[in-house]
């Protein structure tokens, strides 16, 4: 499955690539507006690749075709998950990573990022990559297939920097869901940071500033 992508490149030669997945029901232009914040004053000349999730019926949307990385059966029962859809999206994101590597970008200059369901896929895919990545950015999300985590990760990314953030007032994906995932991941990936904000299911300006600082620390 080849994903449709929206690519935003800096004027200067890029120091790395960020592959950033959107949330459920959004699209690959959802984060266009924040890219200039990272590019300002040529501080972070990063190439951004925003893929589109495929359209698929989603149960919590009355099976209406929705851009989604996988089907969602329930927002409360995390034991009922679309394993087939998760693995299909993992393979599609793997292909994007490999495509960048084929274009001459080393894996250790590639960050996987995402918001909400896109953040879930960034976490899941990044920790199962054979190539060592520059980092994993997971915003307002959780780790899918949590019960399989320790048995399916790849050791090559055990020390990869991970930055997880969540809103304490998030009613879409409650805070405790993200925190529970963080508590599980830090047992296997010690180079993980957690930061919480007094916000709902969104991205704020202070969060963007902190992401910029994190980007600088790994590039």
C-alpha positions, 0 to 999 in steps of 0.5 A: 500500500503506497500512501499519498503524501504531502511533502514540505521541504525547507529552503536550506538543505534538510538536516533530517526528515520528519514523517508525521501521521495525522489523527483519525478523520483528519488528513495530510494537510492537518499540520501544515500551519505548524511547520513554519514555526520549526523553520523560523530563522532557519533553526530547524531545516527539516523536511516534513512528510505528511502521509494520508491514512487510507479511507476505511469504515470506522465502527465508532463513526457508524462505519462511515468511511473515514481516513484512519490508520486502523478501525476503532471499535471502542474508545473504552475497551482497549482490548478490542483492537484492529490488529490487521489494520495496525499491521497494514499501516505499520507496513505502509509507514515502513515503506515510507521510511525505506523510501527516504533511506533510498533517497539518501537520508540515513535512518538516524536522521528520520523521526516518526511523529504523529498526533492521536491515532497517528501518534499511536502508529508512530509509537508502534511502528518506531519501536518495531523498526529494524533501522535505528531512528533519530526519534519518535514523537507521540502526541496525545496518543497511546500504544496499540496492542499494549499487551504484546509490547515487550514481545514485539519490539526491535532492540535496534530502537531500544535507546531511541529518544521518544517524546510523549505528551498528553493533555490533562483535560483530554476527553477524547483520549483520556490522560490516563490512557496515554500515561499507562502507555508511557509507564509500559514503554519506559520499562523497555525504552529508558530514553523516553520523556513524558510531558503533560499540558493543561489542554484538551485533545489539541496541540498548543503553542507551548507544546510546539516550542517544546517539540522544537527544543526536542528536535534540536536535541536530536538533530 
